[in-house]
Amino acid sequence: MSVVGFDIGNLQSVIAVARNRGIDIVSNEVSNRATPTMISFGSKQRYIGESAKTQEMSNFKNTIAAIKRLIGRSYDEPEVQEFEAQFISSKLCDVNGEAGVEVNYLGKPTKFSATQLYAMYLGKLRDTTSKELGGEMSDVVISVPGWYTDRQRRAVLQASRIA
């Protein structure tokens, strides 16, 4: 059992593990110490992290980055409509009052909330960490920016429960 920390950024994320009297940075499936914070949806499957980064150019409209900017925010917020839309390549939409994206997944238009996307990404980080540790984690620390509102922090907690 190990204690793990996820530092999730807009562009990439880092996994750290407390062990051997220090902190080790976990490498992902292609031996990079930072994993792109991206999810891409294809006609047959979804891609997360490094595989999403390789899909980014050929599948731009169905690739989402900067998930951290949308989580816990309302679609109706003027800032989401004006400013955040510049950072999201997919079509922004309302998913039960929360900001989300509409992508073409498995051949049909599908809506995902930012919390669902964040949970997918956390699941990928969890799987990468479990593979590295060869077992389960006892505790996980997820970093959030100091400027996050209470609603955004609760959305991160909800995404971690989903994952």
N, C-alpha and C positions, 0 to 999 in steps of 0.2 A: 504494500500500500504506500502510495506516494502523494505528496501535495503538489498540485500543478497550478500554474498561472497562465491564463490566456490574455495576452496584450493584443487586443483587436484594434487595428487601425483602419483608416479609410482605404489605403492602398494594399497593405499587407499586415499579416499578423504573426506574432511570435509565441511559441509555446516554451515555457520554462518549467523545470522540474527541480524540486528541492530534494537532493540526494547526495550521498558521498561527501557530507560536510560542506556542501556548496550548492550553487545553482547551475544546472546544466540546461543548455538550449537544445531543444529537440529538433532534429532535421526531418523534413517531410519526405515524401516518396521519391523525389529526385535529388535528395541530399542538400536542399537549400534550407537555411536556417530561418527563413521567413517565407510564409505561404501567402500568395495573393488572396486578398479578400474579395473574391468574385464567385458568382454562380452563373452558369450558363445552361440554358435549356435547349435540348435538341429534339429532333423528331423521334428519337428512340430512347433517350435517357437524359439525365441531368449531369452536369460536370461541375465540380467544386474545387476551388484552389488552383493548383498548377494546371490541371486539365481544362479548367474554365479559361485560364489565361491563354492557352493555345487555341481555344475556340473563339476568342474575343474578336479577331479580325474577320473571320468567315461567318460569324454568327452575332454580329454587333447588336442588333435590335433585341436579341433574346439573352444578352449577357448583362448581368447587373453587378456593378461595383458600388462602393461607397454605401453599403447597407447601413453602416453605422450612422449615417446622416439622417436616415428616414425613421429608424425604429422609435416607436412611441409617439410619433407625431401624427396629427390629424391631417387628412387630405385637404380640408378646408382652410388650413392656415395659409395666409397670403405668401409667407416666406417659402413654403413648400412649393406653391404654384409658380412663383417667380424665380427664386434663386436655386432651389434644390433640383428643379427640372433640368438645369444645365449640367448636372453631374450624373444624371441617370439616363442611360441610352434607351431604355424601354419606356413604354407609355405609362405614365403615372395614372393611378386610378384609386377609387375609394373602395376599401375592403372592410365592411362593417365599421365605418367611421375612422379607420386608420389608413394612413398612406400606404400604398402598395403599388405593385406593377402588374401590367398585363403582358404576358408573353405567349408565344406559340409553343406549347409543350405537348408532345405526343400527337402532333397534327391538329390540335384545336386550341383556340384562345383560352388561356387559364389565368386567373387572378391569384396572386400571392400577396399576403400582407408582409410588411417589413419584419414583423415578429416571426412569421413562418420562415422567411429567408434567413434570418439571423439564427434560428434554430437549426436549419439545414447546415449552415456553416459551422455552428458549434458541434454538431454531430460529426462533421468531418474532422475537426480538431480533436474531438474525443477519440475517434477511431485511430488517428495518427498517433496520439499519445499512448493509447492502449497497446498498439503494435510495438512501439518503442519500449514500453515498460515491461511488456510480457505479462501484464495483469491489469487489475483494476486500480483506479485512483480513489483515494479516500476523501480528498477535498479538492475543490477547484476554486480558484480566485479569478474572476473576470474583471478586467479593468474597464472603467467607464470614465469619460471626461468629467471634469469638475463642473462644467456648465450644463450637464444633463439635468433635466427637470425630474421631479418625482415620478411623473408618468413614464418618462423614458427609462428610468432605472427599474421601474416595475415591469416594463416591457422586456427588458433584458433578463430579469428574473423569470418571467413567463417563458421566454425563449429557451432558457437553460432547463426549465422543467420539461418542456417539449422534447428537447434534445436528449 
